[in-house]
Amino acid sequence: MLLITCPVTRTDELVADRRIRSAANHPTHVALAVECPSCGSVHVYRTGRRWEATRAERAARPAQELSHA
């Protein structure tokens, strides 16, 4: 079971494993395509330590550029 947040309805949904449509292993993260029980669409959820580190690094980058101006 997975707990996801539907980006369409903004609700938390408990999803069975059988609703996972695909899983892709990337160097920085694992991407799961999950069929949402709330809206019926397929959403992609990414997870992984390196994915989170990369996102945090990108989020901090504009702040660093503004502080040097």
HUJOUR-V173032 format. One record per residue. N is the residue number from 0. PHI is phi as a letter, one per 30 degrees, with the letter a starting at -180 (NA if undefined). PSI is psi in radians with two decimals (* if undefined). Layout:
N/PHI/PSI + N/PHI/PSI
//
This chain:
0/NA/2.52 + 1/b/2.53 + 2/c/2.01 + 3/b/2.81 + 4/c/2.10 + 5/d/2.17 + 6/d/-0.29 + 7/d/-0.90 + 8/c/-0.19 + 9/h/0.55 + 10/c/2.65 + 11/d/2.33 + 12/b/2.42 + 13/c/2.14 + 14/c/2.35 + 15/d/2.69 + 16/e/-0.52 + 17/d/-0.23 + 18/d/-0.05 + 19/d/2.08 + 20/d/-0.62 + 21/a/2.76 + 22/b/2.29 + 23/b/2.22 + 24/c/2.04 + 25/c/2.86 + 26/e/-0.53 + 27/c/-0.24 + 28/a/2.99 + 29/c/2.26 + 30/c/2.22 + 31/c/2.20 + 32/c/2.06 + 33/b/2.31 + 34/d/2.14 + 35/d/2.22 + 36/d/-0.34 + 37/d/-0.88 + 38/c/-0.22 + 39/i/-0.11 + 40/d/2.89 + 41/c/2.14 + 42/c/2.59 + 43/c/2.22 + 44/c/2.29 + 45/c/2.47 + 46/b/2.68 + 47/k/2.59 + 48/d/-0.78 + 49/d/-0.54 + 50/d/-0.79 + 51/d/-0.70 + 52/d/-0.71 + 53/d/-0.74 + 54/d/-0.74 + 55/d/-0.67 + 56/d/-0.76 + 57/d/-0.63 + 58/d/-0.58 + 59/d/-0.40 + 60/e/-0.85 + 61/d/-0.61 + 62/d/-0.65 + 63/d/-0.70 + 64/d/-0.65 + 65/d/-0.59 + 66/d/-0.38 + 67/d/-0.13 + 68/d/*
//
